[in-house]
Amino acid sequence: MHSDTLRGARAMLPILLGVTPIAVVTGVAAVQAGLTKPEAMCSSVVMYAAAAQLVVYDLMRQHADLAVAFAASCVLNLRFLMYSAGVAPHLQGRGRLPRLLGAYALTDQAFGLSMVERQNNPGGNTAAYYLGAAACMWVAYQAAAAAGILLGAGLPPGLSMDFALPLTFSALLAPLLSRPELRAAALVSAATALSLRGLPNNAGFFAAALSGIAAGVAYQRGAARRARPAGCAKGESDA
Amino acid sequence: MLDRWPIWLLILGIGAANFLLRYSFLLIFGRGSVPEPVREVLPFIPAAALAAIVAPQVFAEPLAGHLVGPRLLAWLGAMLVAWRTRNMPLTIAGGLALLWVLQAVLPAGPIH
C-alpha cells in the first residue's frame, strides 16, 4: 500500500474517538425507528452521513412524510457541495474508480484532514492520503454503526433513546458557537423553530434553517462592513 | 417486504442525493467552481440546521406548560459535561443517564 495512504489512515485514528460514538447512536436510532437489522445496516452504508441519518430515523419513528425526510436530509447534506469542491483538486486526473470512491466516502473529517495535508505537504500525493483517511473513517464508522444496531436491538423499550439525537446534535453544535456569526445563525434558527414548531410537514424546521442562514449571512456582511475601513488600509499595506 | 418499499425508496433516494452532492465537483472540475452566493451561504447550514432540530426537542416541556421537565434538566446537565470535558461519548451517555434518573425521581408531567 502507498505510504501516503497509510499516513492518511493513521492521521484519522485520533479523530475516530469523536466519530464512532455518533455512529453507534445512528445504529441504535435506526433499529429504534423500526428498521430491521439488515435494513439498518444497509441504510448506514447507502446514506453514510450521520447527521442526516439521525434526522431521517427520527422522522421515520414519528411516521413523518417520506418527502419531508428526504428534503430535511438534503438540507443537512448541502455542505457536501463545499467539501466536494475542496477535494476535487486532490483527485483531479485520477482514474474513475478513485474519484467515485473518494466522492462516496467524503466526510467532514476526511475533507478537513486532506486540506491540512495539502497545505503542509503540497508536493505529496494528496489523493492517496485523502483516500487512506476516508477509508479508515468508513471502516470505523460502519463497524461502530453495526455495534449500535446490535445494541439497539437488545435495548428494552422505554429508555427514551430518542433523546440521544438532541444530545449528539448539541455536542456537534457547541464548538460552532464560539464564532459570533454562527452563534447568530443558531440563535435565530432556534427561536424560529420554537415559534413555528406546530406547523405541518416540519415546515418549522425548514423555515428555521432558512432564517438562521439568512441571519448568519446578514451578521457576517454587517461585521465585514464595520471592519472595512481598518481592513482596507491593512490590505493595501500588505499588497 | 412489499410494505417496506417506501422505506427503501427513501434510503436509496437519500443515498443517491448524498452521492451526487459529494461527486458534483469531482464531475465538473475544470468547468466550474462554487458560485459566490452559494459559497457565502454554505458555512451557515450546519449551525442553523442543528439548532433548528435541537431547540424544539429540548424545550418541548416548558412550551407544553411543564416548566422544568426531565429532558430540559438532563440536557442542561449534558451541556455542562460537554463544556467541562469536551468529550462526546461522555456527553451523550451522561445526558441519557441523567434523563433516566430524573424520569424516575421527578413527578410525572405532561411529557416524557
Interface residues (C-beta under 8 A of the other chain):
Chain A: L17 G18 P21 I22 V25 L35 E39 C42 S43 V46 M47 Y48 A49 A51 A52 V55 V56 M60 L66 A69 F70 S73 C74 V75 L76 N77 L78 R79 F80 L81 M82 Y83 S84 A85 V87 A88 P89 L91 Q92 R99 L100 G102 A103 Y104 L106 L159 S160 M161 F163 A164 L165 P166 L167 T168 F169 S170 A171 L172 L173 A174 L176 L177 E181 L182 R183 A185 A186 L187 V188 S189 A190 A191 T192 A193 L194 R197 G204 F205 A208 A209 L210 S211 G212 I213 A215 G216 V217 Q220
Chain B: R4 P6 I7 W8 L9 L10 I11 L12 G13 I14 G15 A17 N18 F19 L21 R22 Y23 S24 F25 L26 F29 G30 S33 V34 V38 R39 E40 V41 L42 P43 F44 I45 P46 A47 A48 A49 L50 A51 A52 I53 V54 A55 P56 Q57 V58 F59 L63 R71 A74 W75 A78 M79 A82 W83 M88 P89 T91 I92 G95 L96 L99 W100 Q103 H112
